[in-house]
Amino acid sequence: MNALKDRVAIVTGGGQGLGLGIANALASEGANLVLTGRTEAKLRKAETALEEYGVQVLVVPGNTRRRADADKTVALAIEHFGRIDALVNNAQSSTPGVSLEAVTDENWCETLESGLYGTFYFMQAAWPHMKQQRSGRIINFASRTGIEGTQGFGPYAAAKEGIRGLSRVAAREWGPYGVTVNVVCPAALTPAADAYLDANPTERTRYLSEIPLGRFGDPQKDIGRVVAFLCSESAGYVTGQTINVDGGQTML
């Protein structure tokens, strides 16, 4: 335990769902946290719970669709902690279950800006500090919907595959400075995913049937622990990889 003691990690979308599970996993290993998200009340609730691990938590409300919010979050993290050791780009908005012909400009822009653009904004903001430190861990999030082309997820798939391409380029460009960049594709039962599957019960049955381990992943125990590993010294020689943490749903 305490593999991340005194390290500093930014988690976007850290107030709920998968982001909160990841934050719990990082805090359990001793990491101090910078949580950002759109709803301050959720972030404050998460802050109170995470501080029980004995770590420091800095809350910075913001929207990943705005570059200025990414710059502000990173600047406040440096001001408060003096360093950034890990960046976890988890935040993503989308409207699932929409065929390509029905996708609107609003849906397209919201999905790409919150995910692909937001990931890029935070990576650019954190990079100068990681470069100066000559160390850093960046964990971005993609999805099997992009890898496999799941129907009804056009904008989401486009955003997630864009993130994978961006991550590979960054891994090559930033590797010489000791910065690793990896991608996680999870199959986690978050509140948003649960709501979608409740509205589409046949999808829940089909989805579970495709997972060899027969269950959805837990945001903290299953997904969060893999992220914690990627943030640690143990993963110092892992970069440019897409890691499917989905119970065997995707095998490459």
HELIX and SHEET records of a PDB file:
HELIX    1   1 GLY A   17  SER A   28  1                                  12    
HELIX    2   2 GLU A   40  LEU A   50  1                                  11    
HELIX    3   3 GLU A   51  TYR A   53  5                                   3    
HELIX    4   4 ARG A   67  PHE A   81  1                                  15    
HELIX    5   5 LEU A  100  ALA A  102  5                                   3    
HELIX    6   6 ASP A  105  LEU A  112  1                                   8    
HELIX    7   7 GLU A  113  TYR A  117  3                                   5    
HELIX    8   8 GLY A  118  GLN A  133  1                                  16    
HELIX    9   9 ARG A  144  GLU A  148  1                                   5    
HELIX   10  10 GLY A  154  TRP A  174  1                                  21    
HELIX   11  11 GLY A  175  TYR A  177  5                                   3    
HELIX   12  12 PRO A  191  ALA A  199  1                                   9    
HELIX   13  13 PRO A  201  SER A  209  1                                   9    
HELIX   14  14 PRO A  219  GLY A  224  3                                   6    
HELIX   15  15 ARG A  225  CYS A  231  1                                   7    
HELIX   16  16 GLU A  233  ALA A  235  5                                   3    
SHEET    1   A 7 VAL A  57  PRO A  61  0                                        
SHEET    2   A 7 ASN A  32  GLY A  37  1                                        
SHEET    3   A 7 VAL A   8  THR A  12  1                                        
SHEET    4   A 7 ALA A  86  ASN A  89  1                                        
SHEET    5   A 7 GLY A 136  PHE A 141  1                                        
SHEET    6   A 7 VAL A 179  PRO A 186  1                                        
SHEET    7   A 7 THR A 242  VAL A 245  1                                        
END                                                                             
